[in-house]
Amino acid sequence: MNAPDKVISDAPKAIFLKDYTAPRYLIDTVDLHFDLHDDYARITSRLSIHSNHEHSQQNQPLILQGERLKLIAVKLNDQLLTAGQYQLNEDSLTILDVPAGFTLEIVTEVKPQENKALEGLYKSGGHFCTQCEAEGFRKITYFLDRPDVMARYTTTIVADKKYPQLLSNGNLVEQGELEDGRHWAKWVDPFKKPSYLFALVAGDLAHLHDTFITRSGRSVSLRIYVEQHNLDKTAHAMHSLKQSMRWDEDTFGLEYDLDIYMIVAVDDFNMGAMENKGLNLFNSKYVLAKPETATDADFDGIESVIGHEYFHNWTGNRVTCRDWFQLSLKEGLTVFRDQEFSADMSSRAVKRINDVRSLRTVQFPEDGGPMAHAVRPDSYIEIGNFYTSTIYNKGAEVIRMMHTLLGKAGFRRGMDLYFERHDGQAVTTDDFVKAMEDANQRDLTQFRRWYTQAGTPEISAAGVYDAATQSYTLTLTQSCPATPGQPHKEPFHLPIAMGLLDAQGADMPLQLEGEDAATGTTRVLELRDAAQTFRFINVAQPPLPSLLRGFSAPVKLHAHTSRTELAFLLGHDSDAFNRWEAGQRLAGEIILGLVAAYRDGQAMTLDDSFVQAIAKALHSKLDPAVVAQLLTLPSELYLAEAMTTVDVEGIHLAREFVRKTLAQRLKADFEQAYRANSVPGTYRFDAQNVARRSLKNLALSYLMTLNEPAARALCMQQFNSADNMTDSIAALAALSNQDCTERALALAAFYDKWRHDPLVLDKWFGLQAMSQLPGTLAEVQALVQHPAFEIKNPNKVYSLIGAYTRSNPIRFHDISGAGYAFLADQVLHIDTFNPSVAARMLGALSRWRKFDATRQALMQAQLQRIIAQPGLSKDAYEVVSKSLA
């Protein structure tokens, strides 16, 4: 179904990778002067520019990007230009006649206090701040706003003394006071960077200070800036930063390069954080934490994001991307680095499980939907829409596969060569792969298809044991479904880590035919063809294969494994990830079988063997954090992806039936697990205590499915006595899905206690949005009008509207379509002031083809309503038009 012709004729135009050309001009130095006032900001930029020798034609017009700017003056080589010497339109400034080398001075004015898109220079909580990735710098001044134009920046900030902190990139070199109650600071960044890495902050902020001594003996000043009342929530962020710095030195030999490293927490921020050189701007959600206000998951998230942005100093800043099609060059690589850092800081198994769970519930659906795109896309309309799970998480999996294929030492050699070749440059994903190839004498030509082909490959596995020859033959075949613009896929280069288990569950030695001896119990098979056969010899008994250990490739695996065999793997596999995977497959098959029974009008029953498998896992000697993962059923979103047509009600009812049945049959076991893992004493964020809390609170959630007085009393006791947010929010979450008096009392008490803490209230909004009770939509609609809800704050939008539409399928996909209409209303409103956030909300409607005919029509109708809206942003238009195509 197409949009109206008048909308199509005015459609924004796509940008294509094939049309990339080097910039006509390059900028050597940028001298910025910011004069900040409460109602406006005047920016003077002085640029040293020269023509790029890669262009054969010289003396071409200089075209600078700029949006929503008031132009005050332009000077070329200190001569004021008149209107006839340049052209100005709504998104560019063109200087018609320029020499081969020159100085250009531009004066612009903006109004930060009116900037609700949160891109460029804006105010948050009374503080000036910036967000320039991807194309926000053009909303500050006219510029060659593209990542392959790298320059050295000097920034001078002048503001009233009520903004005592004046911060920017690099090192502080001068500061002083002026006679009119104002003051100034000058920062110099000695490293070349693209404009998207520019940052500025001016505000009245407190800070936590610490020092880090690099391996070469340099002293680096560390500062985390927050509002005064949040200063007591910064210790964990500082600890995470120091851990990150040490880890990067130890693991990759990378040392920080400036005299100061600063983080500033900002309440209004579209994304998680930004890696601006030496001055990271963070969504306050990923900085502020203390036990009373932040959960274990929050502490984990802060550690991960702090690490991610710090690691960007080398993988993103020192070496950046040539163009935005190469975005995964920095993001996929840095996500892999932050995943490895977090795994080293906590449970590697649990970290891997959580990363794969996110991949499957977000990226796999993205790969199978209308917005599917390669890790290196061919085109885009609005680059903000391509900060996706494919770029970040699948991109990280591509890096991980290289790590698996080359080994730890080989990967490190490739990284070293990458920095040796490209430090200070803007490069491509091909440049990265080439460094890996050259450092290891490996041909990764076929592997490059991971960057150019969209979609999730599917692997089928079949094994045959020959007792006479004591051999086991494993045949692997691969395919990949068609995606928009890519009907046919060539075979990928896939690392398949695997093992073989004997009848006692022990790993068997692995010896491939043609090898002299067995080499370990886990092997990485390299699948390159559409079908390949691997023959193992000296296999003394029929084995049970353990395939795709550690999730060695981001694929969907189809193996003919019986439920008995899955239960055996769940109980014995030495690979913790594959234990979890066996449990997920087993539970998934059972739940989807119950969905079929529900559709056929049959009664649901749960086989006792599954209950016993869960009981065995519950009582195992494994790390409690791993046990909690084993006991967590596949989510409704994950189960939906396994169905050709999603049965919204069936999935929900079947999954809840399994949870409730397990709680009934294992009630005493869950009660014992709850007691055994209750952590006495003061809250500590460490692996052991996090693990115990995770299992304890999972047990509580199972018990609460029974909605019995004793379970409710236990929940309220934990809620009332908890000295930490992890236990408090777990109890409240368990109550939020039950229609009982305790629910209302706990929600009211939570709000009353935390009404003045915006981040904690985000949790309160989110729990209500995710409630499975029938009246949830009405509650969410009422909460949008709540005094504590601010629709112009992205965190509030994500915590309430986002949680309802993305994490509550049974209520969002109500057959009435009311949830779809609600989302469309909110998107159209948000799009008028923050297109980036509006576009992010649209993903919940984009996969309408997965649903039944009634829901398809209802979702299509809302998408049509959105695309017909006059003045719809490029951001929203791209998502809607591709969804309807």
Residue pairs with C-beta under 8 A, 6 or more apart in sequence:
1 860
1 864
1 884
2 8
2 884
3 864
3 867
3 868
3 880
3 881
3 884
4 867
4 868
7 867
7 868
11 877
11 881
12 381
12 382
12 874
12 877
12 878
13 381
14 379
14 380
14 381
15 379
15 380
15 381
16 378
16 379
17 323
17 325
17 376
17 377
17 378
17 379
18 378
20 322
20 323
20 325
22 52
22 54
22 55
22 148
23 52
23 144
23 146
23 148
23 149
24 51
24 52
24 55
24 60
24 62
24 63
25 49
25 50
25 51
25 52
25 62
25 98
25 144
26 49
26 50
26 51
26 52
26 144
26 149
26 151
27 47
27 48
27 49
27 144
27 149
27 151
28 48
28 49
28 50
28 151
28 152
29 47
29 48
29 151
29 152
29 153
29 154
30 45
30 46
30 47
30 48
30 151
30 152
30 153
30 154
30 195
31 45
31 46
31 47
31 153
31 154
31 156
32 43
32 44
32 45
32 46
32 141
32 153
32 154
32 155
32 156
32 198
33 43
33 44
33 45
33 46
33 155
33 156
33 158
34 41
34 42
34 43
34 121
34 155
34 156
34 157
34 158
34 159
34 200
34 202
35 41
35 42
35 43
35 44
35 158
35 159
36 112
36 128
36 157
36 158
36 159
36 160
36 163
36 202
37 159
37 160
38 113
38 160
39 111
39 113
40 109
40 110
40 111
40 112
41 109
41 110
41 111
41 112
41 121
41 128
42 72
42 107
42 108
42 109
43 107
43 108
43 109
43 110
43 121
43 140
43 141
44 105
44 106
44 107
45 105
45 106
45 108
45 141
45 142
45 143
46 103
46 104
46 105
47 103
47 104
47 105
47 106
47 143
47 151
48 103
49 62
49 98
49 101
49 102
49 103
49 104
50 100
50 101
50 102
51 58
51 59
51 60
51 100
51 101
58 100
59 97
59 98
59 99
59 100
61 94
61 95
61 96
61 97
61 98
62 94
62 95
62 98
62 104
63 92
63 93
63 94
64 92
64 93
64 94
64 95
64 106
64 142
64 143
64 144
64 145
65 91
65 92
65 135
65 138
65 142
65 143
65 144
65 145
65 146
66 91
66 92
66 93
66 108
66 138
66 139
66 141
66 142
66 143
67 90
67 91
67 138
67 139
68 110
68 120
68 139
69 108
69 109
69 110
69 139
69 140
69 141
69 142
70 108
70 109
70 110
71 88
71 93
71 106
71 107
71 108
71 142
72 107
72 108
72 109
73 80
73 105
73 106
73 107
74 80
74 81
74 86
74 93
74 95
74 104
74 105
74 106
74 107
75 81
75 104
75 105
75 106
76 85
76 95
76 98
76 102
76 103
76 104
77 99
77 102
77 103
78 103
78 105
81 95
85 95
85 96
85 97
86 93
86 94
86 95
86 96
87 93
87 94
87 96
88 94
91 138
92 142
93 106
93 142
95 104
98 104
106 141
106 142
108 140
108 141
108 142
110 120
110 121
110 139
110 140
112 121
112 122
112 123
112 128
113 122
113 123
115 121
115 122
115 123
115 139
116 122
116 792
116 833
116 834
117 833
117 834
117 835
117 836
118 124
118 131
118 268
118 269
118 270
118 794
118 834
118 836
119 131
119 132
119 135
119 136
119 139
119 270
119 836
120 130
120 131
120 132
120 136
120 137
120 138
120 139
120 140
121 128
121 129
121 130
121 139
121 140
121 200
122 128
122 129
122 130
122 131
122 268
123 129
124 266
124 267
124 268
124 269
125 203
125 227
125 266
125 267
125 268
126 203
126 204
127 163
127 201
127 202
127 203
127 204
127 205
127 266
128 159
128 163
128 200
128 201
128 202
128 203
129 199
129 200
129 201
129 202
129 203
129 264
129 266
129 281
130 136
130 140
130 198
130 199
130 200
130 201
130 276
130 281
131 269
131 270
131 271
131 274
131 281
132 140
132 195
132 196
132 197
132 198
132 199
132 274
132 276
133 196
133 197
133 274
134 196
134 324
134 383
134 384
134 387
135 145
135 196
135 383
136 196
137 143
137 145
137 195
137 196
137 198
138 145
138 195
140 198
143 195
144 195
145 195
145 196
146 194
146 195
146 323
147 194
147 196
147 320
147 321
147 322
147 323
147 324
147 426
148 194
148 322
148 323
148 426
149 194
149 195
150 192
150 193
150 194
150 320
150 424
150 425
150 426
151 192
151 193
152 189
152 190
152 191
152 192
152 193
153 168
153 169
153 170
153 188
153 189
153 193
153 198
154 186
154 187
154 188
154 189
155 168
155 169
155 170
155 186
155 187
155 188
155 189
155 198
155 200
156 184
156 185
156 186
156 187
157 166
157 167
157 168
157 184
157 185
157 186
157 187
157 200
157 202
158 178
158 182
158 183
158 184
159 166
159 182
159 183
159 184
159 202
160 181
160 182
161 177
161 181
161 182
161 183
162 204
163 202
163 203
163 204
164 183
164 204
164 205
165 201
165 202
165 203
165 204
165 205
165 207
165 225
166 175
166 183
166 184
166 185
166 201
166 202
167 185
167 187
167 199
167 200
167 201
167 202
167 225
167 262
167 264
167 279
168 185
168 187
168 189
168 198
168 199
168 200
168 201
168 279
169 187
169 189
169 193
169 197
169 198
169 199
169 276
169 277
169 278
169 279
170 187
170 188
170 189
170 190
170 191
170 258
170 277
170 278
171 187
171 188
171 189
171 190
171 258
171 259
171 260
171 278
172 185
172 186
172 187
172 260
173 186
173 187
173 188
174 185
174 186
175 183
175 184
175 185
175 186
176 183
176 184
177 183
177 184
178 184
189 277
189 278
190 258
191 257
191 277
191 317
191 318
191 424
192 424
193 277
193 317
193 320
194 320
194 426
197 275
197 276
197 277
197 317
197 320
198 276
199 274
199 276
199 277
199 279
199 280
199 281
200 279
201 225
201 264
201 279
201 281
203 225
205 225
205 226
205 227
205 228
205 264
206 225
206 226
206 227
206 228
206 230
206 231
207 223
207 224
207 225
207 226
207 231
208 223
208 224
208 226
208 231
208 234
208 235
208 238
209 221
209 222
209 223
210 222
210 238
210 242
211 219
211 220
211 221
211 222
212 219
212 220
212 222
212 241
212 242
212 245
212 246
212 256
212 261
213 219
213 220
214 220
214 245
214 249
214 255
214 256
215 249
215 255
216 255
218 255
220 245
220 256
220 258
220 259
220 260
220 261
221 259
221 260
221 261
222 238
222 241
222 242
222 260
222 261
222 262
223 260
223 261
223 262
223 263
224 234
224 237
224 238
224 241
224 262
224 263
224 264
224 265
224 287
225 262
225 263
225 264
225 265
226 233
226 234
226 264
226 265
226 284
226 287
226 288
227 265
230 265
230 284
230 288
232 290
233 287
233 288
233 289
233 290
233 293
233 294
234 287
234 288
235 290
236 289
236 290
236 294
236 299
236 302
236 303
236 685
237 263
237 287
237 288
237 289
237 302
237 306
240 302
240 303
240 306
240 307
241 261
241 263
241 306
241 310
243 303
243 307
243 341
243 345
244 306
244 307
244 310
244 311
244 341
245 256
245 310
247 307
247 341
247 344
247 345
248 254
248 255
248 310
248 311
248 314
248 337
248 341
249 255
251 340
251 341
251 344
252 314
252 337
252 412
252 415
253 416
254 313
254 314
254 419
256 313
257 313
257 318
258 277
258 278
260 278
261 278
261 280
261 310
262 278
262 279
262 280
263 280
263 281
263 282
263 287
263 306
263 309
264 279
264 280
264 281
264 282
265 282
265 283
265 284
265 287
265 288
266 281
266 282
266 283
266 284
267 284
267 758
267 793
267 795
268 792
268 793
268 794
269 281
269 282
269 283
269 284
269 794
269 795
270 794
270 834
270 836
270 837
271 283
271 387
272 282
272 283
272 285
272 286
272 305
273 280
273 281
273 282
273 283
273 286
273 305
273 308
273 309
274 280
274 281
274 282
274 309
275 308
275 309
275 310
275 312
275 313
275 316
275 317
277 313
277 317
280 309
280 310
282 305
282 309
283 794
283 795
284 759
285 298
285 301
285 759
285 762
285 795
286 301
286 302
286 305
286 306
287 302
287 306
288 294
288 759
289 298
289 299
289 302
291 683
291 685
291 723
291 724
291 725
291 726
292 723
292 724
292 725
293 725
293 754
293 757
293 759
293 760
294 302
294 725
294 759
295 725
295 726
295 729
295 763
296 685
296 690
296 693
296 694
296 726
297 726
298 725
299 685
299 690
300 342
300 346
300 690
303 342
303 345
304 338
304 339
304 341
304 342
305 338
307 337
307 338
307 341
307 342
308 334
308 335
308 337
308 338
311 334
311 337
311 338
311 341
312 330
312 334
314 419
315 330
315 333
315 334
315 337
316 330
316 331
316 334
318 419
318 423
318 424
319 330
319 418
319 419
319 422
319 423
319 424
319 425
319 427
320 330
320 425
320 426
320 427
321 327
321 329
321 330
321 426
321 427
321 428
322 426
322 427
322 428
323 428
324 380
324 383
324 386
325 376
325 377
325 378
325 380
326 376
326 427
326 428
326 429
327 383
327 386
327 387
327 391
328 375
328 376
328 391
328 392
328 395
328 398
328 429
328 451
329 427
329 428
329 429
329 431
329 432
331 387
331 391
331 392
331 395
332 375
332 391
332 392
332 393
332 394
332 395
332 396
332 397
332 398
332 399
333 395
333 396
333 399
333 432
335 392
335 393
335 395
335 396
335 399
336 396
336 399
336 400
336 403
339 351
339 355
339 396
339 400
342 351
343 351
343 352
346 687
346 690
347 623
347 625
347 626
347 687
347 691
349 576
349 577
349 580
349 623
349 625
349 626
349 629
350 623
350 625
350 626
350 629
352 550
352 551
352 576
352 577
353 576
353 577
353 580
353 626
353 629
355 393
355 396
356 551
356 577
357 635
357 638
358 389
358 393
359 389
359 393
359 394
359 397
359 554
360 638
360 641
361 635
361 637
361 638
361 641
362 389
362 393
363 388
363 389
363 390
363 393
363 394
363 554
364 456
364 556
364 641
365 637
365 641
365 847
366 372
366 388
366 389
366 390
366 843
367 390
367 394
367 454
367 455
367 456
367 483
368 455
368 456
368 481
368 483
368 641
368 847
369 846
369 847
369 883
370 484
370 846
370 847
370 882
370 883
370 884
370 885
371 385
371 388
371 843
371 846
371 879
371 882
371 883
372 390
372 454
372 455
372 483
372 484
373 386
373 388
373 390
373 454
374 390
374 451
374 452
374 453
374 454
374 486
375 390
375 391
375 394
375 395
375 398
375 429
375 450
375 451
376 429
376 451
376 452
377 386
378 485
380 386
380 878
381 874
381 877
381 878
382 835
382 839
382 873
382 874
382 875
382 877
382 878
384 835
384 836
384 839
384 875
385 839
385 875
385 878
385 879
390 454
394 554
397 553
397 554
398 450
398 451
398 554
401 447
401 450
401 494
401 495
401 552
401 553
402 411
402 414
402 433
402 436
402 444
402 447
403 411
404 495
404 497
404 524
404 552
405 442
405 444
405 447
405 493
405 495
405 524
405 526
406 413
406 414
406 436
406 440
406 442
410 436
410 439
410 440
410 442
411 436
413 439
413 440
414 435
414 436
414 437
414 439
414 440
415 435
416 439
417 435
417 438
417 439
418 431
418 432
418 435
418 436
421 431
421 435
422 431
422 435
429 451
430 448
433 444
433 447
433 448
433 451
436 442
436 444
437 443
437 444
444 493
446 491
446 492
446 493
446 528
447 492
447 493
449 489
449 490
449 491
449 492
449 493
450 492
450 493
453 480
453 486
453 489
453 490
453 492
454 483
454 484
454 486
455 480
455 481
455 482
455 483
455 486
455 489
456 480
456 481
456 554
456 555
456 556
457 478
457 479
457 480
457 489
457 492
457 494
457 553
457 554
457 555
457 556
458 478
458 479
458 480
458 481
458 555
458 556
458 557
458 558
459 476
459 477
459 478
459 494
459 496
459 527
459 548
459 553
459 555
459 556
459 557
459 558
460 476
460 477
460 478
460 558
460 559
461 474
461 475
461 476
461 545
461 547
461 557
461 558
461 559
461 560
462 474
462 475
462 559
462 560
463 472
463 473
463 474
463 475
463 543
463 545
464 472
464 473
465 471
465 472
465 473
465 539
465 542
465 543
466 472
466 473
467 542
469 537
470 537
470 538
470 539
470 540
471 513
471 535
471 536
471 537
471 539
472 500
472 535
472 536
472 539
472 543
473 533
473 534
473 535
473 536
474 498
474 525
474 533
474 534
474 535
474 536
474 545
475 531
475 532
475 533
475 534
476 496
476 525
476 527
476 531
476 532
476 533
476 534
477 530
477 531
477 532
478 491
478 492
478 494
478 527
478 530
478 531
478 555
479 489
479 530
480 489
480 492
481 489
482 488
482 489
484 882
484 885
491 527
491 528
491 529
491 530
492 527
493 526
493 527
493 528
494 526
494 527
494 528
494 553
494 555
495 524
495 525
495 526
495 527
495 552
495 553
496 524
496 525
496 526
496 527
496 547
496 548
496 552
496 553
497 522
497 523
497 524
497 525
497 548
497 549
497 550
497 552
498 522
498 523
498 525
498 545
498 546
498 547
498 548
498 549
499 507
499 508
499 510
499 521
499 522
499 523
499 545
499 546
499 549
499 573
499 574
499 575
500 507
500 508
500 510
500 521
500 536
500 539
500 543
500 544
500 545
500 546
501 507
501 508
501 543
501 544
501 545
501 546
501 568
501 569
501 572
501 573
502 508
502 540
502 541
502 543
502 544
503 541
503 542
504 572
505 568
505 571
505 572
505 573
506 572
507 521
507 522
507 574
508 521
508 539
508 540
508 543
509 518
509 520
509 521
509 538
510 518
510 519
510 520
510 521
510 522
510 523
510 536
511 517
511 518
511 519
511 536
511 537
511 538
512 523
512 534
512 535
512 536
512 537
513 535
513 536
513 537
518 538
521 574
522 549
522 575
524 552
525 532
525 534
544 565
544 568
544 569
545 559
546 569
546 573
546 574
546 575
546 578
547 557
547 559
547 578
548 555
548 557
548 578
548 581
549 575
549 577
549 578
550 575
550 577
550 578
551 577
551 581
561 569
561 582
561 585
563 586
563 589
563 590
563 609
563 610
564 609
566 582
566 583
566 585
566 586
566 589
567 582
567 586
567 609
567 610
567 613
569 578
569 579
569 581
569 582
570 579
570 582
570 583
570 586
570 613
570 617
570 630
571 579
571 613
571 616
571 617
571 620
572 579
573 579
573 582
576 622
576 626
579 626
579 630
580 626
580 629
580 630
583 613
583 617
583 630
584 634
584 638
586 610
586 613
587 610
587 633
587 634
587 658
588 634
588 638
588 639
588 642
590 606
590 607
590 610
590 658
591 633
591 634
591 639
591 651
591 654
591 655
591 658
592 639
592 642
592 643
592 654
594 604
594 606
594 650
594 654
594 657
594 658
595 639
595 643
595 647
595 650
595 651
595 654
597 603
597 604
597 654
598 604
598 647
598 649
598 650
598 653
598 654
599 647
599 650
604 653
604 654
604 657
606 657
606 658
606 661
606 662
608 665
611 661
611 662
611 665
611 666
614 631
614 662
614 666
615 666
615 669
617 627
617 630
617 631
618 627
618 631
618 666
618 669
618 670
618 673
619 669
620 627
622 630
623 691
624 677
624 691
624 692
624 694
624 695
625 687
625 690
625 691
625 694
625 695
626 691
627 695
628 691
628 694
628 695
628 698
631 695
631 698
631 702
632 698
633 655
633 658
633 659
634 655
636 651
636 652
636 655
636 809
636 810
637 807
637 809
639 651
639 655
640 646
640 648
640 651
640 809
640 850
643 651
643 850
645 850
645 851
645 852
646 813
646 850
646 851
646 852
648 809
648 810
648 813
648 815
648 851
648 855
649 810
651 809
652 772
652 809
652 810
656 705
656 772
659 702
659 705
660 705
660 706
662 702
663 670
663 702
663 703
663 705
663 706
664 706
666 702
667 703
667 706
670 699
670 702
670 703
671 699
671 703
673 695
673 696
673 699
674 696
674 699
674 700
674 703
674 714
677 692
677 693
677 695
677 696
677 699
678 692
678 696
679 689
679 692
679 693
679 696
682 723
683 689
683 723
683 724
683 726
693 726
693 727
693 730
697 726
697 727
697 730
700 711
700 714
700 715
700 718
700 730
700 731
700 734
701 730
701 733
701 734
703 711
703 714
703 734
704 711
704 712
704 715
704 734
704 735
704 737
704 738
707 738
707 740
712 735
712 738
712 740
712 742
715 731
715 734
715 735
715 742
715 746
716 731
716 735
716 742
716 745
716 746
718 727
718 728
718 730
718 731
719 728
719 731
719 732
719 735
719 746
719 749
722 728
722 731
725 760
725 763
728 750
729 763
729 767
731 746
732 746
732 747
732 750
732 767
733 767
735 742
735 743
735 746
735 747
736 743
736 747
736 767
736 768
736 770
736 771
737 771
737 772
737 773
738 773
739 773
747 764
747 767
747 768
750 764
751 761
751 764
751 788
754 760
754 761
754 764
755 761
755 788
758 788
758 793
758 795
758 796
759 795
761 788
762 795
762 796
762 798
762 799
763 799
765 783
765 788
765 789
765 796
765 799
765 800
765 803
766 799
766 800
766 803
768 776
768 779
768 780
768 783
768 800
769 776
769 779
769 780
769 783
769 799
769 800
769 801
769 803
769 804
769 807
769 808
770 803
770 804
770 807
770 808
771 779
771 808
771 811
772 808
772 810
772 811
774 811
776 804
776 808
776 811
777 804
777 811
777 814
777 818
777 819
777 822
780 800
780 801
780 804
780 822
781 822
783 789
783 800
784 791
784 800
784 801
784 826
789 796
789 800
790 796
791 797
791 826
791 829
791 830
792 833
792 834
794 834
794 837
797 826
797 830
797 837
797 841
798 840
801 823
801 826
801 841
802 840
802 841
804 811
804 812
804 819
805 812
805 819
805 823
805 841
805 844
806 812
806 843
806 844
811 819
812 819
812 820
812 823
812 844
813 819
813 851
813 855
815 854
815 855
817 855
817 858
817 859
817 861
817 862
820 845
820 858
820 859
820 861
820 862
821 862
823 841
823 844
823 845
823 862
824 845
824 862
824 863
824 865
824 866
826 841
827 838
827 841
827 842
827 866
827 876
828 838
828 865
828 866
828 869
830 837
830 838
830 841
831 838
831 839
831 869
831 872
831 873
831 875
831 876
832 871
835 873
835 874
835 875
835 876
836 875
838 873
838 875
838 876
839 873
839 875
839 876
839 878
839 879
842 866
842 876
842 879
842 880
842 883
843 879
845 859
845 862
845 863
845 883
846 879
846 882
846 883
848 855
848 856
848 859
848 860
848 863
848 883
849 856
851 859
860 884
863 880
863 883
863 884
864 884
866 872
866 876
866 880
867 877
867 880
867 881
867 884
872 880
